[in-house]
């Protein structure tokens, strides 16, 4: 699966029926600044790994996870590792988190399968994990029908579970929005939390609605947004909601376009077709982030490292700067 920002460009110009691997390679030639093919990567069958994982989970009495979607690779111990789209274990040092986070209060927004939430907890932090309460809260272009979100996600995620692509799409096209939400977001997180014996607090809210009241917590020493703001229709409003909650460092890791020059600017990548419900909208450049974050009260905005890796199963590499904005 390709990085989500690039996926919006790919789906705008290539037929949905075309095989994913072929689309990836065509798009890599058309958009080399976003897509990078690593030719010498051992083939990784995500579907096969998902089958193995589901079998091991059943054998250990952990339930049926055959339809779960694993965004993150999470090591659950005793040889049980989720077959994630993204494996951040080898790049975690690039984020420059403290080794000892004892006593720190951390907010992980858009935590998906929960790799970073569990990593913060492992380092000693008190962690609050936030996800949208339903698929209806996923940002979409004005006037686009929320009912289209589940079928679009089903098409995107097929091939990433233990089911065949056809079976996966059939099941999820017939599933209720609540069931789809459970299998894609809430179920995988809760499965990992239970397996790890985690005490991470789970909260449900849109990023725009985050506040001390909705979270039931005071300010946070670290707020982690990860690769999130590019999926927001209103990234400035999202940052404005999060900024008052942060009393220390805000961490963002996402693609920063270099083609826009040195002046603060934002690249729109949401396409022009009303028939496609894209999931990626805006790419602010580094200068734009620096100015906005300073305007929101952060004094120092620096790139501390680069989050690089390979998204599976397609072998598409990603390279995302990691921003730290500190009070």
C-alpha positions as CSV (number, residue, x, y, z in Angstrom):
1,X,0.0,0.0,0.0
2,X,1.3,3.4,-0.9
3,X,1.7,6.4,1.4
4,X,-1.8,8.0,1.7
5,X,-0.9,11.3,0.1
6,X,0.5,9.7,-3.0
7,X,-2.6,7.4,-3.1
8,X,-4.8,10.4,-3.7
9,X,-2.8,11.3,-6.8
10,X,-2.7,7.7,-8.0
11,X,-6.5,7.1,-7.6
12,X,-7.3,10.3,-9.5
13,X,-5.7,9.1,-12.7
14,X,-5.7,5.3,-12.7
15,X,-8.7,3.0,-12.9
16,X,-9.9,1.5,-9.6
17,X,-10.0,-2.0,-11.2
18,X,-6.3,-2.0,-12.0
19,X,-4.1,-4.2,-9.8
20,X,-2.6,-2.3,-6.9
21,X,1.0,-3.3,-7.6
22,X,0.7,-2.1,-11.2
23,X,-0.9,1.1,-10.2
24,X,1.9,1.7,-7.7
25,X,4.6,1.3,-10.3
26,X,2.9,3.5,-12.9
27,X,2.4,6.2,-10.2
28,X,6.0,5.9,-9.1
29,X,7.1,7.0,-12.6
30,X,4.5,9.8,-12.7
31,X,5.2,11.1,-9.2
32,X,8.9,10.3,-8.4
33,X,9.0,13.0,-5.7
34,X,6.4,11.1,-3.7
35,X,6.8,7.5,-4.8
36,X,10.1,5.7,-4.5
37,X,10.4,2.1,-5.5
38,X,12.9,0.0,-3.6
39,X,13.8,-2.8,-6.0
40,X,15.8,-5.1,-3.8
41,X,13.3,-5.7,-1.0
42,X,12.3,-9.3,-0.2
43,X,8.7,-9.9,-1.2
44,X,6.4,-9.6,1.8
45,X,3.0,-11.2,1.5
46,X,0.9,-9.1,4.0
47,X,-2.1,-11.4,3.4
48,X,0.0,-14.5,4.2
49,X,1.3,-12.9,7.3
50,X,-2.2,-11.9,8.3
51,X,-3.3,-15.5,7.9
52,X,-0.5,-16.7,10.1
53,X,-1.2,-14.1,12.8
54,X,-4.9,-14.9,12.8
55,X,-4.2,-18.6,13.2
56,X,-1.8,-18.0,16.1
57,X,-4.3,-15.7,17.8
58,X,-7.0,-18.3,17.6
59,X,-4.7,-21.0,18.9
60,X,-3.9,-18.9,21.9
61,X,-7.6,-18.2,22.6
62,X,-7.4,-14.6,21.7
63,X,-10.4,-14.6,19.4
64,X,-11.0,-14.3,15.7
65,X,-9.0,-11.4,14.1
66,X,-9.3,-12.5,10.5
67,X,-11.0,-9.3,9.4
68,X,-8.9,-6.9,11.4
69,X,-6.8,-4.3,9.6
70,X,-3.4,-3.6,11.2
71,X,-2.0,-0.2,10.4
72,X,1.0,-0.6,12.8
73,X,3.3,-3.5,13.4
74,X,3.1,-4.1,17.2
75,X,5.2,-6.7,19.1
76,X,2.8,-8.3,21.5
77,X,5.4,-10.7,23.0
78,X,5.9,-14.4,22.8
79,X,6.4,-14.3,19.1
80,X,3.1,-12.6,18.3
81,X,3.6,-9.6,16.1
82,X,0.8,-7.8,14.2
83,X,1.2,-7.8,10.4
84,X,1.2,-4.0,10.1
85,X,1.3,-1.8,7.0
86,X,3.9,0.3,8.8
87,X,6.7,-1.0,11.0
88,X,8.2,1.9,12.9
89,X,10.3,-0.2,15.3
90,X,13.6,0.4,13.3
91,X,13.0,4.1,13.0
92,X,11.7,4.9,16.5
93,X,15.0,6.5,17.6
94,X,14.7,9.1,14.9
95,X,11.7,10.6,16.7
96,X,14.0,11.6,19.6
97,X,11.6,10.6,22.4
98,X,13.0,10.4,25.9
99,X,14.1,6.9,26.9
100,X,12.6,7.5,30.3
101,X,9.2,9.2,30.1
102,X,8.2,8.4,33.7
103,X,5.6,10.9,35.0
104,X,5.0,12.5,31.6
105,X,1.5,12.9,30.3
106,X,1.3,12.1,26.6
107,X,-1.5,12.6,24.1
108,X,-1.5,10.4,20.9
109,X,-4.0,11.7,18.4
110,X,-5.2,9.4,15.6
111,X,-3.4,6.4,17.2
112,X,-4.8,3.7,14.9
113,X,-3.5,0.3,16.0
114,X,-1.6,2.1,18.8
115,X,2.1,1.5,18.2
116,X,3.1,4.9,19.5
117,X,0.7,4.9,22.4
118,X,2.1,1.5,23.6
119,X,5.7,2.7,23.0
120,X,5.1,5.8,25.2
121,X,3.6,3.7,27.9
122,X,6.5,1.2,27.7
123,X,8.8,4.2,28.4
124,X,6.8,5.1,31.5
125,X,4.3,7.8,30.3
126,X,0.7,8.2,31.2
127,X,-1.0,8.0,27.8
128,X,-4.3,9.1,26.4
129,X,-5.1,7.7,22.9
130,X,-7.6,9.5,20.7
131,X,-9.5,8.2,17.7
132,X,-12.6,9.4,15.8
133,X,-15.8,8.0,17.4
134,X,-17.1,6.7,14.0
135,X,-16.5,6.6,10.3
136,X,-18.9,9.6,10.0
137,X,-16.2,11.7,11.7
138,X,-13.6,11.0,9.0
139,X,-12.9,14.2,7.1
140,X,-14.3,14.4,3.6
141,X,-14.8,17.1,1.0
142,X,-18.0,19.2,1.5
143,X,-21.1,17.6,0.1
144,X,-19.5,14.1,-0.3
145,X,-21.7,11.4,1.0
146,X,-20.4,9.8,4.3
147,X,-22.0,6.5,3.2
148,X,-19.2,6.2,0.6
149,X,-16.4,6.1,3.2
150,X,-16.8,2.4,4.1
151,X,-16.7,1.0,0.5
152,X,-13.8,3.3,-0.3
153,X,-11.9,2.0,2.7
154,X,-12.8,-1.6,1.9
155,X,-11.3,-1.2,-1.6
156,X,-8.1,0.4,-0.1
157,X,-7.6,-2.2,2.6
158,X,-8.4,-5.4,0.7
159,X,-5.3,-7.6,0.5
160,X,-4.3,-6.5,4.0
161,X,-6.2,-9.1,6.0
162,X,-6.2,-12.9,6.1
163,X,-9.2,-12.9,3.7
164,X,-8.9,-12.9,-0.1
165,X,-9.4,-9.4,-1.6
166,X,-12.8,-10.4,-3.0
167,X,-14.1,-11.9,0.3
168,X,-12.8,-8.9,2.2
169,X,-14.6,-6.4,0.0
170,X,-17.8,-8.5,0.0
171,X,-17.9,-8.7,3.8
172,X,-17.2,-5.0,4.4
173,X,-19.5,-3.7,1.7
174,X,-22.2,-5.5,3.5
175,X,-21.1,-4.6,7.0
176,X,-22.6,-1.9,9.1
177,X,-20.6,1.3,9.7
178,X,-20.2,0.2,13.3
179,X,-18.8,-3.2,12.4
180,X,-16.4,-1.7,9.8
181,X,-15.2,0.8,12.4
182,X,-14.6,-2.0,14.9
183,X,-12.5,-4.1,12.5
184,X,-10.5,-1.2,11.0
185,X,-9.8,1.0,14.1
186,X,-11.1,0.1,17.5
187,X,-10.8,-3.7,17.4
188,X,-7.1,-3.9,16.5
189,X,-6.2,-1.3,19.1
190,X,-8.2,-3.0,21.9
191,X,-6.8,-6.4,20.9
192,X,-3.2,-5.1,21.3
193,X,-4.0,-3.2,24.5
194,X,-5.4,-6.4,26.1
195,X,-2.6,-8.6,24.9
196,X,-0.1,-6.1,26.4
197,X,-2.0,-5.5,29.6
198,X,-1.9,-1.8,28.7
199,X,-3.4,1.0,30.8
200,X,-3.5,3.5,27.9
201,X,-6.7,5.5,28.2
202,X,-8.9,5.5,25.1
203,X,-10.9,8.6,24.2
204,X,-13.2,9.1,21.2
205,X,-13.4,12.5,19.6
206,X,-12.7,14.4,16.4
207,X,-9.4,16.4,16.6
208,X,-11.4,19.6,16.1
209,X,-13.4,18.9,19.3
210,X,-10.4,18.1,21.5
211,X,-10.3,20.0,24.8
212,X,-9.6,19.5,28.5
213,X,-13.3,18.7,28.9
214,X,-13.6,16.1,26.2
215,X,-10.3,14.4,27.3
216,X,-10.9,14.7,31.0
217,X,-7.3,15.7,31.4
218,X,-5.1,18.7,31.9
219,X,-2.2,19.7,29.7
220,X,0.2,17.2,28.2
221,X,4.0,17.2,28.2
222,X,4.0,15.7,24.7
223,X,1.4,15.6,22.0
224,X,1.9,13.3,19.0
225,X,0.1,13.9,15.7
226,X,2.2,11.6,13.5
227,X,1.1,11.4,9.9
228,X,-2.3,12.9,10.5
229,X,-2.8,16.5,9.5
230,X,-2.7,15.7,5.8
231,X,-6.0,13.9,6.3
232,X,-7.6,17.0,7.8
233,X,-9.7,19.2,5.6
234,X,-8.9,22.1,8.1
235,X,-5.4,21.5,9.4
236,X,-5.1,25.0,10.9
237,X,-8.3,24.4,13.0
238,X,-6.9,21.0,14.0
239,X,-3.6,22.5,15.2
240,X,-5.5,25.3,17.0
241,X,-7.5,22.7,18.9
242,X,-4.5,20.8,19.9
243,X,-2.1,23.6,20.7
244,X,-3.7,24.7,24.1
245,X,-3.5,21.1,25.3
246,X,0.3,21.0,24.8
247,X,2.5,22.3,27.6
248,X,5.8,20.9,26.2
249,X,6.5,19.4,22.8
250,X,4.2,18.8,19.8
251,X,5.5,16.1,17.4
252,X,4.5,15.9,13.7
253,X,5.8,13.6,11.1
254,X,4.6,13.9,7.5
255,X,5.6,14.6,4.0
256,X,6.8,18.2,3.5
257,X,6.9,19.3,-0.1
258,X,10.1,20.9,-1.3
259,X,8.7,22.0,-4.7
260,X,6.9,25.1,-3.2
261,X,10.1,27.1,-2.6
262,X,11.1,28.7,0.6
263,X,8.0,30.9,1.2
264,X,5.2,29.5,3.4
265,X,2.8,27.6,1.1
266,X,0.4,24.6,1.0
267,X,0.0,22.1,-1.7
268,X,-3.5,20.8,-2.4
269,X,-3.6,17.1,-3.4
270,X,-7.3,16.2,-3.1
271,X,-8.0,15.9,-6.8
272,X,-10.8,17.6,-8.8
273,X,-13.2,14.7,-9.4
274,X,-16.5,14.7,-7.4
275,X,-16.6,10.9,-7.9
276,X,-13.5,10.2,-5.7
277,X,-13.6,10.6,-2.0
278,X,-10.0,11.2,-1.3
279,X,-8.4,10.8,2.1
280,X,-5.5,13.3,1.7
281,X,-5.9,17.0,1.2
282,X,-3.1,19.3,2.1
283,X,0.7,19.3,2.2
284,X,2.0,22.4,4.1
285,X,5.7,23.0,3.5
286,X,8.2,23.4,6.3
287,X,8.1,27.2,6.3
288,X,4.3,27.1,6.6
289,X,4.4,24.8,9.6
290,X,7.1,26.8,11.2
291,X,5.1,30.1,11.0
292,X,1.8,28.6,12.0
293,X,3.3,26.7,15.0
294,X,5.0,29.9,16.2
295,X,1.8,31.8,15.8
296,X,0.2,29.2,18.1
297,X,2.8,29.8,20.8
298,X,5.6,27.3,20.1
299,X,8.9,29.0,20.3
300,X,11.2,26.4,18.7
301,X,10.3,24.4,15.6
302,X,13.0,22.1,14.4
303,X,13.4,18.9,12.2
304,X,14.9,16.4,14.6
305,X,15.1,13.4,12.3
306,X,13.5,11.5,9.4
307,X,11.0,8.7,9.6
308,X,11.9,6.4,6.8
309,X,10.8,2.9,6.0
310,X,8.9,0.6,3.6
311,X,5.1,0.3,3.6
312,X,3.9,-3.2,3.0
313,X,3.1,-5.1,0.9
314,X,4.0,-3.0,-2.1
315,X,7.6,-2.2,-1.0
316,X,7.0,1.6,-1.4
317,X,9.5,3.6,0.6
318,X,8.6,6.7,2.6
319,X,10.7,9.5,4.0
320,X,9.0,11.9,6.3
321,X,10.7,14.7,8.3
322,X,10.0,14.7,12.0
323,X,9.1,18.1,13.5
324,X,9.4,19.0,17.1
325,X,7.6,22.2,18.2
326,X,8.4,23.2,21.8
327,X,7.0,25.8,24.1
